[in-house]
């Protein structure tokens, strides 16, 4: 089982309390009516499908109920960080450097 | 199969040498949602400071307030105090908008006590219970069901369960109660 750190509860908790919420940092268009069908399709359905560190949303459904963002490696399932939904997107290079300092073997 | 359980009558549901499971009497329950700027006014209206850290509880005059999320609280009170709470919050609604919903009928409470109470909790709760301090509570999951788990003492727990899920959880607790005694 994964252990997920909830930035609102500030506790590291079992995955069972959480639900996955898809890719993070996808901004809804200001005016959807201006978009072509293809652009709207891309907004709704087309995701980056990263192999490696992935910015994604999680929800602490059986807990504080909050959505938050996480960076998880889709190959190893390792969480590099989690942060509040209104926090800026962290710098991936810094996160990777921190992760290799902590556990260089991974 | 889950058997029918009468949830309206407080009584001992299961008891063994290891642990005892009791259905507690009904209490008035409220769900309170409010922003940061309204918290001071609501604390004054309720007569106790709303806890701001998730999982912390405030208690005063049989009133129990638990912080469930950054803007969410659960209020438990004796049934005869329900009107007092709604009136006090309604009086300040104009200057401190909030949402106070009575959810008394939604949940029932089960108390688990005994030397193996923590062992019984671990059959349904994936959390590390050593990290749950006495006097605090958390909303968590218990055998697939969302529940509020209170730690009232080292070997004393309370589970707030949604009424419709309660027979499922109670039957699991009854089985666990017997099995822990047989160990």
Boltz contact constraints between the chains, C-beta under 6 A:
constraints:
  - contact:
      token1: [A, 8]
      token2: [B, 70]
      max_distance: 6.0
  - contact:
      token1: [A, 9]
      token2: [B, 54]
      max_distance: 6.0
  - contact:
      token1: [A, 14]
      token2: [B, 126]
      max_distance: 6.0
  - contact:
      token1: [A, 16]
      token2: [B, 126]
      max_distance: 6.0
  - contact:
      token1: [A, 16]
      token2: [B, 141]
      max_distance: 6.0
  - contact:
      token1: [A, 17]
      token2: [B, 141]
      max_distance: 6.0
  - contact:
      token1: [A, 62]
      token2: [B, 140]
      max_distance: 6.0
  - contact:
      token1: [A, 62]
      token2: [B, 141]
      max_distance: 6.0
  - contact:
      token1: [A, 62]
      token2: [B, 146]
      max_distance: 6.0
  - contact:
      token1: [A, 63]
      token2: [B, 139]
      max_distance: 6.0
  - contact:
      token1: [A, 64]
      token2: [B, 54]
      max_distance: 6.0
  - contact:
      token1: [A, 64]
      token2: [B, 69]
      max_distance: 6.0
  - contact:
      token1: [A, 65]
      token2: [B, 69]
      max_distance: 6.0
